[in-house]
Amino acid sequence: MGIPFPFPTDSLVQKILDLLAFAYTKATKEDLLNLRFYLSSGDGDFGILPKESVLYAVVVKGHPYKGTKLYDGVSELIIKDVPVKPPILATIKSTNYLLNALTAVFAKERGGYLGINVDNNGFLTEASLANVGLVNHRKEFLTPKLDNALQGTTLVRCLEHMEKTLLKEGKLAKIEFKDITPEEAYESSAEFMLFGGDKIVPVLTLDGHRIGNGKKGLVTQALQDFIENDLFDGEEIPVQKYAK
């Protein structure tokens, strides 16, 4: 898009640390805070031409996860009546979420969670706010090709863990990006999951078809544990120490 990024790194980092420090004064120990960045064109007015730029940093409170339905598993639906995004929009992170929102609304109205899209050839692409993946009965982890899907950071982090740990432990035999039909997801899945934000959401039924034994699988649990440890047991940065 050619949006310039003229912000000095040192002063930007300091402002973000100040923002986090202030947010933590308003939060409880149980709150999980999410930091989000939005880079836009225009002088603060969301103008259409990238002549100038503005960066927004926002701290929002996360939703409870562990011990909830999202952690234990959901029923999901494939939504076929929302147009697929063209690759130029599907593979870039932007705020163009109209089709994502329609997918989520249709799924919720019909008894699903986020909704999963298919491309023009009928292959799975992604959920409205998450990547998708499945483990088949041969212990192969399969996820759709990224021709019409965004490469989410949660999926990338989990793929690293799968390669370094789960393959070596024998919990997985193979990792592959491939075209996946809905029928393949119904019939061959031992586990099906959504990857988004700080969450790995097990899918227990897809379009009414039971996935595996209808319960959360071992790989899904392993990935949930990994992401939780990655978030909370990694190196901590005491933001108050750096705040002015």
Beta strands, then each sheet from edge to edge (+ up, - down):
strand 1: 33-41
strand 2: 53-61
strand 3: 74-76
strand 4: 78-79
strand 5: 116-118
strand 6: 124-127
strand 7: 131-136
strand 8: 140-144
strand 9: 174-178
strand 10: 189-196
strand 11: 199-206
strand 12: 209-210
sheet 1: 1+ 2-
sheet 2: 3+ 11+ 10- 7+ 8- 9-
sheet 3: 3+ 11+ 12-
sheet 4: 4+ 5+ 6-
end
